[in-house]
Amino acid sequence: MNSKTAGHGDAEDAITVVESKRRWLRIDNRPVIFIVGILLILILTGTLLWWHNDSKNVARSKADDQKQAALVAVNQASQLDRTGDYAGEAKVFKNYLATNPPKQYQYKPLVTLGLLAQIRKDYKSALQYYNKAIAINDGNLSEFDAENIALVAGATGDQPKMLVYTKKALQIAEKNPKAYSDIADLKATIKHLEETQ
């Protein structure tokens, strides 16, 4: 075989390859290309849906973990409270709050720390904890918490604040009188505070 024949054969092979590619792109092969395109779109869509659902599951898992951490802290603190270990209870809640949990899981630890400080007669700390609890709970409190804030305010000599929170406690109690038995006491306290101001 001489070099002219070899070179000529290579050119014919190249032309054959080009012609086969042209045949592939002809009109009769467009349905195949269309089907391949649809399959690629379906694969990409499936991948995106899987990724989206996976990210939802990750977010759901994180929320479940945060809720579980809150329940563990509350249960540990409750056990310590039942045994009278208030310092241990405070430590559990302080450690839990140091993890910067979501706001919806901070209210109970904060009001409990406020109550524990109130029991120790550390009224300044009690008010700080109660104020944080009020702030993260959009100003909403239970009757018990409002009454405790009123007691702390009274213990520090802040009669106007005591009156405000005793009235809040009464408003909450009157919305659900079956749950609160101290409505008469709250009314008597308000009357006394208003008379002495």
Buried (B, 14 or more C-beta within 10 A) or exposed (E): EEEEEEEEEEEEEEEEEEEEEEEEEEEEEEEEEEEEEEEEEEEEEEEEEEEEEEEEEEEEEEEEEBBEBBEEBBEBBEEBBEEEBBEBBBBBBEEBBEEEBEEEBBBBBBBBBBBBBBEEEBBEBBBBBBEBBBEBBEEEBBBBBBBBBBBBBBBBEBBEBBBBBBBBBBEBBEEEEEEBEBBEBBBEBBEEBEEEE
